Amino acid sequence: MKSILKRLNQEKVLVSDGAWGTFLHKRGLQPGECPELWNVTQRNDVLAIAKSYIDAGADMILTNSFGGSPVKLAHYGLKDRASELNQAAAEISRQAAGDDHYVLGNIGPTGVMLMMGQVSEQEMYDGFSIQAEALKLGGADAICIETMAALDEGILAVRAAKENTDLEVICSFTFEKTIQGDYKSMMGVSPSEMIKAIKDAGADIIGTNCGNGFDQMIPIVEEMRKADAAIPILVHANAGIPLIEEGETIFPETPEMMASKVYELINCGANIIGGCCGTTPDHIRALVKEIKKL
Amino acid sequence: MSELIKQIAYCIERGKVNKMSPFPNDMKEQPGTDELTKQAIEEGIGPDVILEACNDGMQKVGDKFGRNEVFVPELLMAAKAMNAVMEHLKPFFAAGNLKVKGKFVLGTVAGDLHDIGKNLVSMVVEGNGWQVIDLGVDVKTEKFISAVKENPGCAVGLSALLTTTMANMEKTVSAIREECPSVKIIVGGAPVTMNSAKRMGADGYSPDPQGAVTFLNQSVSIG
């Protein structure tokens, strides 16, 4: 296992990868198809995505396991294959990453809410544990929990990953700008509230992902850095708000636009920078080029 | 409006379901919509008046949500409080003493498994007196079309949370439009904007559940 924290002590900024979901659709994933099943049925396509980000110069790549929780997989009748599909996801990214790049085992939200009694805490915890263990078994160097909105679910995911593996754990929330001008998750959690609770749960690195483009990540990172001077911060930004043109979903932010904001993002405290929905290897290549100038 | 009815509306706005419920913090030990509705019916208050209280309470919390003063948890609890009222009103709907405003067919488009946004819309619209036909998540276009045909005069709501399913939403809107030209369609969800809604040919767009209620009340003929 390689430590991202140690590496961050030597280097100020690391580059992560770009979108997987939008990329899978480009390679032919059909609506209603389970993306994680591709880890066994279309292994080469998934491998090609992973490799494209390594080739673009990313220091770390994620795994195709965002929707790999048993609760999510149950929708496709694949609940019992959670371990297999998550392990396969990590193995593919490990193969692409080789020994000198990091693999972040990706865990997304379950899509159900504890407060509505749709699932018990234990059930949710067990699901995250299965995912984290399988990702480690497949060769992940760290666990990256993403797109969280609820504190209770985020805390359970971090605890499950910390208590069932010896990996470093990253936890990232999605915030949106409110009418009042501050940032809150869908569940009403602010970046500073999130930092405290998620750090207490044991996260080594915290982050923010998805959202509405690179610009809006800057105030979020500022608030996070103000709340905690030391903890490394990861940013995975969308390439802007998607538009529809001639039946295709288009993301407006170009690689150049993204790269032009990178200094500002670093100056306000980001340590790991990558993309979310709509970003491509070209976006990552542009980020790498800009960061190398530092 | 009587004190009791005002109290029911307030309990919905605050998400106070019953005496046992610990939510919200400042209303612990107080009766919720469950107890108060029962009391109102026993006192002979008309079910239509009670339903008005529902509309009033849901409208207030829906507006607060639209202004980002409250978030998903508060809205969900309000809907839960409203459902407790509806349980007591069911017999009146069954007997024909209460009528719904109209029917609203709702679902997330194919490829999208997220149901949080859709469920919020469903609950708020229902609280306003509409019958919601919830088709669930990952709904194929054909399923939307057959539901529209089975429920003449209904309106349709499409939801998407994933950026990857926006294009599907456009296809679904066009397909429904082709088969059922007169049906009103409203779209919403995190990646959708007013602009993209227009481009995909929807009749309405709302960034929040209360906007869906406004759209239905204004643009769908009732009756």
HADDOCK unambig.tbl for C-alpha pairs under 7 A between the chains (distance, minus, plus):
assign (segid A and resid 22 and name CA) (segid B and resid 164 and name CA) 5.75 0.50 0.50
assign (segid A and resid 31 and name CA) (segid B and resid 110 and name CA) 5.76 0.50 0.50
assign (segid A and resid 31 and name CA) (segid B and resid 111 and name CA) 4.08 0.50 0.50
assign (segid A and resid 32 and name CA) (segid B and resid 110 and name CA) 5.79 0.50 0.50
assign (segid A and resid 32 and name CA) (segid B and resid 111 and name CA) 4.16 0.50 0.50
assign (segid A and resid 32 and name CA) (segid B and resid 138 and name CA) 6.46 0.50 0.50
assign (segid A and resid 111 and name CA) (segid B and resid 114 and name CA) 6.22 0.50 0.50
assign (segid A and resid 178 and name CA) (segid B and resid 68 and name CA) 5.88 0.50 0.50
assign (segid A and resid 179 and name CA) (segid B and resid 67 and name CA) 6.34 0.50 0.50
assign (segid A and resid 179 and name CA) (segid B and resid 68 and name CA) 6.30 0.50 0.50
assign (segid A and resid 186 and name CA) (segid B and resid 71 and name CA) 6.35 0.50 0.50
assign (segid A and resid 186 and name CA) (segid B and resid 72 and name CA) 6.17 0.50 0.50
assign (segid A and resid 187 and name CA) (segid B and resid 71 and name CA) 5.45 0.50 0.50
assign (segid A and resid 187 and name CA) (segid B and resid 72 and name CA) 5.08 0.50 0.50
assign (segid A and resid 187 and name CA) (segid B and resid 73 and name CA) 6.05 0.50 0.50
assign (segid A and resid 188 and name CA) (segid B and resid 71 and name CA) 5.12 0.50 0.50
assign (segid A and resid 241 and name CA) (segid B and resid 191 and name CA) 6.62 0.50 0.50
assign (segid A and resid 242 and name CA) (segid B and resid 163 and name CA) 6.69 0.50 0.50
assign (segid A and resid 242 and name CA) (segid B and resid 191 and name CA) 6.37 0.50 0.50
assign (segid A and resid 243 and name CA) (segid B and resid 196 and name CA) 6.07 0.50 0.50
assign (segid A and resid 244 and name CA) (segid B and resid 167 and name CA) 6.75 0.50 0.50
assign (segid A and resid 244 and name CA) (segid B and resid 196 and name CA) 6.01 0.50 0.50
assign (segid A and resid 247 and name CA) (segid B and resid 167 and name CA) 5.62 0.50 0.50
assign (segid A and resid 247 and name CA) (segid B and resid 170 and name CA) 6.91 0.50 0.50
assign (segid A and resid 248 and name CA) (segid B and resid 167 and name CA) 5.75 0.50 0.50
assign (segid A and resid 249 and name CA) (segid B and resid 166 and name CA) 6.63 0.50 0.50
assign (segid A and resid 249 and name CA) (segid B and resid 167 and name CA) 5.76 0.50 0.50
